[in-house]
Amino acid sequence: MRYRSFLFIPLCVLFLVGCSPGATKGPQYDVAKLQSGEIIQTVTATGTLSAVVSVDVGSQISGKVKVLNADFNSTVKKGAIVAEIDSALYSAALHQAMGDLASAKAARELSRLTLDRKKLLVSQHAATQADLDKAVADLAQADAMVTIKEGALEKAQADLSYCKIYAPVDGIVISRKVDLGQTVAAAMTTPVLFTIAQDITLMHISATVSEADIGLVRPGQKAEFTVDAFPAEVFVGNVVQVRMAATTTNNVVTYDTIIDVSNPDRKLFPGMTATVTIVATRRENALKIPNAALRFAPPEGAKLSVPQGSIPQLQRTQRLVYALESDNSTLRPVVITTGISNGVDTEVISGLKPGDSVVTAANAKKPGGGGFGPPPIGN
């Protein structure tokens, strides 16, 4: 019995050591096989929808709004009267200007007759040269006064004509900022009565693009966008202008990019916020590598096929990825040249070919608790 116990104990110790749940193997690697396909590089931005031509209609004179012929969403024609300002004061000012001009003309006629009389008297030595000079000056002053009164009359006529507010373009009233009976004051600035969108079947988006992405944006590129009002619908537009004027907000530099949008059914309204995706570059048959492979770094203790120090210094467009050797435990560094990226996959220009596999992640795995050994602790 003693002999059998002496043999049993070492065997049990050896069995437990060999099957200990804490024993680990080398890292296990996840790999991905490279395939060819389409890669679309995009630029995202936000912007505001507006009419291509939007005109503010204001009043050049002050007064009470007497007539309103347009309201929100009204369709107006160019030259139509959309509002009228009470013209009583301006009509009276016109009559006064007409009277002032007639009086000035009468005074000028009197000055002309006086000058003729002075000329005759001076030739008969009945008046002095000074009297004649004064008559000449009086006539010139009367002529100037007539000119002033003619200008005052023209101003009065213009002010009276401004009492009627005309639509400058064909379009739709998208904003009305006055009510009937309200008094508008035209002082330092012209008060806006209406805003008319010339044609909302053609609109544009003024999108703000960051300086990091603006180099990818060009006129003619396709843009897709969504609005909160129709979250399930994707609308299409085209980039028509990239403006060079920069806007800096909280140390972030952005540039306005104008995108033309067709809106035939008038579903889109001015002022809507658009989330825009601009298609910057498209590759139809690009060799794609997952971005996870570009981020992978060998874990501590990983087995490499070459010394770490022998890996060459990378250029700006080069990246280092790792392929798995046939023993499934040795990593082989591979230097590749990359192109565009869509955030998930990146184009491989050189260094790999279709069907090659690259490592995307490493997982340190432990053996299970099967066989005759004890189950892992905690299970």
Secondary structure, 3 states (H helix, E strand, C coil): CHHHHHHHHHHHHHHHHHCCCCCCCCEEEEEEECEEEEEEEEEEEEEEEEECCEEEEECCCCEEEEEECCCCCCEECCCCEEEEECCHHHHHHHHHHHHHHHHHHHHHHHHHHHHHHHHHHHHCCCCCHHHHHHHHHHHHHHHHHHHHHHHHHHHHHHHHHCCEEECCCCEEEEEECCCCCCEECCCCCCCEEEEEECCCCEEEEEEEEECCCHHHCCCCCEEEEEECCEEEEEEEEEEEEEEEEEEEECCEEEEEEEEEEECCCCCCCCCCEEEEEEEEEEEEEEEEEEHHHHHCCCCCCCEECCCHHHCCCCCCCEEEEEEECCCCCEEEEEEEEEEEECCCEEEEEECCCCCCEEEEEEEECCCCCCCCCCCCCCC
